[in-house]
Amino acid sequence: MNAEVTRILNSARQGDAKAADELLPLVYQELRKLAGHKMSGESAGHTLQPTALVHEAWLRLVGNNDKDWDNRGHFFAAASEAMRRILVDHARKKNSQKRGSGVSHEELDESSIVLTVPADELLAVNDALDALQAEDSDAAELVKLRYFVGMTMDECASAMNLAPRTAERLWAYARAWLKKEIKSKE
């Protein structure tokens, strides 16, 4: 399947308008699984559901004129960025409705990946992520995949073409860097 996804991505890069139609069935279930994993801790009445997150991310991906995805990993990196932006926009909207509520920041914790993340934390991580991107783009990409999309470490390592041990070390570095950056802003 990886080779098929790469073939279709190459067709899209060449300007094949039908490539997106071929790509969606191949990646939809994986995108849905990732979105469901990320949204699993949200309340039942939450306004943003996994299916809506996948559909919004897909619309942003195919609506964007920049479809230069080299391979499956590059595509999922673009998808993770789209999901991150959607989640941040949603958190900003949610946060603006409760301004002044005195909600404190929670420490970034790996267990937060699959749990409900407070809007304040999500925004703090997003802001710190921009600084991390300037410092270490690979670490920032790993955070997007783990924190915002909810990929497992093995999935991240595969998507980024890293050895699992290298991905683990990069994750430890990124978490420590983000914690320090977030604490310096408090």
C-alpha positions as CSV (number, residue, x, y, z in Angstrom):
1,M,0.0,0.0,0.0
2,N,2.9,2.4,0.7
3,A,4.1,2.1,-2.9
4,E,0.6,2.7,-4.2
5,V,0.2,5.9,-2.0
6,T,3.6,7.1,-3.3
7,R,2.6,6.4,-6.9
8,I,-0.7,8.4,-6.5
9,L,1.2,11.2,-4.7
10,N,3.6,11.4,-7.7
11,S,0.6,11.6,-10.0
12,A,-0.9,14.4,-8.0
13,R,2.4,16.3,-8.1
14,Q,2.4,15.9,-11.9
15,G,-1.0,17.6,-12.0
16,D,-3.3,14.6,-12.2
17,A,-6.7,15.9,-11.0
18,K,-8.0,12.4,-10.4
19,A,-5.2,11.5,-8.1
20,A,-6.9,12.9,-5.0
21,D,-10.0,10.7,-5.7
22,E,-7.7,7.7,-5.8
23,L,-5.8,8.7,-2.7
24,L,-8.7,9.3,-0.3
25,P,-9.8,5.7,-0.1
26,L,-6.2,4.5,0.6
27,V,-5.5,7.0,3.4
28,Y,-9.0,7.7,4.8
29,Q,-9.1,4.9,7.4
30,E,-5.6,5.8,8.7
31,L,-6.5,9.5,8.9
32,R,-9.7,8.5,10.6
33,K,-7.9,6.3,13.1
34,L,-5.4,9.1,13.9
35,A,-8.2,11.6,14.4
36,G,-10.2,9.2,16.5
37,H,-7.2,8.5,18.6
38,K,-6.6,12.2,19.1
39,M,-10.2,13.0,19.9
40,S,-10.9,9.9,22.0
41,G,-10.9,11.8,25.3
42,E,-13.3,14.5,24.2
43,S,-16.8,14.6,25.6
44,A,-19.6,13.1,23.6
45,G,-21.1,16.5,22.9
46,H,-17.9,18.0,21.7
47,T,-18.4,20.2,18.6
48,L,-15.3,18.8,16.8
49,Q,-15.6,15.0,16.0
50,P,-12.9,12.8,14.5
51,T,-14.8,12.5,11.2
52,A,-15.1,16.3,11.0
53,L,-11.4,16.7,11.8
54,V,-10.4,14.3,9.0
55,H,-12.8,15.9,6.5
56,E,-11.6,19.4,7.4
57,A,-7.9,18.3,7.1
58,W,-8.6,16.6,3.8
59,L,-10.3,19.7,2.4
60,R,-7.3,21.8,3.4
61,L,-4.9,19.3,1.9
62,V,-6.5,18.9,-1.5
63,G,-7.6,22.6,-1.6
64,N,-4.0,23.7,-1.2
65,N,-2.2,24.3,-4.4
66,D,1.0,22.9,-2.9
67,K,0.6,19.1,-3.5
68,D,4.4,18.4,-3.6
69,W,4.2,15.3,-1.4
70,D,7.2,13.2,-2.0
71,N,6.0,10.1,-0.3
72,R,3.6,8.7,2.3
73,G,5.6,10.2,5.2
74,H,5.5,13.6,3.6
75,F,1.8,13.4,3.0
76,F,1.1,12.4,6.6
77,A,3.3,15.2,7.8
78,A,1.2,17.6,5.8
79,A,-2.0,16.0,7.2
80,S,-0.6,16.4,10.8
81,E,0.1,20.1,10.1
82,A,-3.5,20.5,8.8
83,M,-4.9,18.7,11.9
84,R,-2.7,20.8,14.2
85,R,-4.0,24.0,12.7
86,I,-7.6,22.9,12.9
87,L,-7.2,21.8,16.6
88,V,-5.4,25.1,17.4
89,D,-8.1,27.2,15.7
90,H,-10.8,25.2,17.6
91,A,-8.9,25.7,20.9
92,R,-8.5,29.5,20.3
93,K,-12.3,29.7,19.6
94,K,-13.1,27.7,22.7
95,N,-10.6,29.7,24.8
96,S,-11.9,33.1,23.6
97,Q,-15.3,32.1,25.0
98,K,-14.0,31.6,28.5
99,R,-11.4,34.4,28.7
100,G,-10.6,35.3,32.3
101,S,-11.6,32.0,33.7
102,G,-8.2,31.6,35.4
103,V,-7.5,28.2,33.9
104,S,-3.9,27.2,34.6
105,H,-1.5,25.6,32.2
106,E,-0.9,21.9,32.6
107,E,2.5,20.5,32.2
108,L,3.1,18.8,28.9
109,D,2.9,15.1,29.5
110,E,3.0,12.2,27.1
111,S,-0.2,10.8,28.6
112,S,-1.9,14.0,27.4
113,I,-1.7,12.7,23.8
114,V,-4.6,10.4,24.1
115,L,-6.5,12.4,26.7
116,T,-8.5,15.6,26.5
117,V,-6.1,18.5,26.2
118,P,-7.1,21.8,27.7
119,A,-7.3,24.6,25.2
120,D,-4.7,26.6,27.1
121,E,-2.2,23.7,26.9
122,L,-2.8,23.1,23.3
123,L,-2.2,26.8,22.5
124,A,0.9,26.9,24.7
125,V,2.3,23.9,22.9
126,N,1.4,25.4,19.5
127,D,3.2,28.7,20.4
128,A,6.3,26.9,21.7
129,L,6.3,24.6,18.6
130,D,6.9,27.6,16.3
131,A,10.1,28.3,18.3
132,L,11.1,24.6,18.3
133,Q,10.6,24.6,14.5
134,A,13.3,27.3,14.2
135,E,15.6,25.3,16.5
136,D,15.0,21.7,15.3
137,S,12.6,21.0,12.5
138,D,12.7,17.3,12.9
139,A,11.8,17.6,16.6
140,A,8.9,19.9,15.7
141,E,7.6,17.5,13.1
142,L,7.7,14.6,15.6
143,V,5.7,16.7,18.1
144,K,3.1,17.5,15.4
145,L,2.7,13.8,14.7
146,R,2.7,12.6,18.3
147,Y,0.9,15.4,20.1
148,F,-1.5,16.8,17.5
149,V,-2.3,13.8,15.5
150,G,-1.8,11.0,18.1
151,M,0.5,8.7,16.1
152,T,2.3,6.0,18.0
153,M,6.1,6.3,18.2
154,D,6.5,3.5,15.7
155,E,4.1,5.2,13.3
156,C,6.1,8.5,13.7
157,A,9.4,6.7,13.1
158,S,8.0,5.1,9.9
159,A,6.5,8.3,8.6
160,M,9.7,10.3,9.3
161,N,12.0,7.5,8.1
162,L,13.8,7.3,11.4
163,A,15.0,4.4,13.5
164,P,12.6,3.8,16.4
165,R,15.4,4.5,18.9
166,T,16.3,7.7,17.2
167,A,12.6,8.8,17.2
168,E,12.5,8.0,21.0
169,R,15.5,10.2,21.7
170,L,14.1,13.0,19.5
171,W,10.8,12.8,21.4
172,A,12.5,13.0,24.8
173,Y,14.5,16.0,23.6
174,A,11.4,17.7,22.1
175,R,9.3,17.2,25.3
176,A,12.1,18.6,27.5
177,W,12.6,21.5,25.1
178,L,8.9,22.3,25.0
179,K,8.4,22.1,28.8
180,K,11.3,24.5,29.3
181,E,9.9,26.9,26.6
182,I,6.4,26.8,28.0
183,K,7.6,27.4,31.6
184,S,9.6,30.4,30.5
185,K,6.4,32.0,29.1
186,E,4.4,31.5,32.3
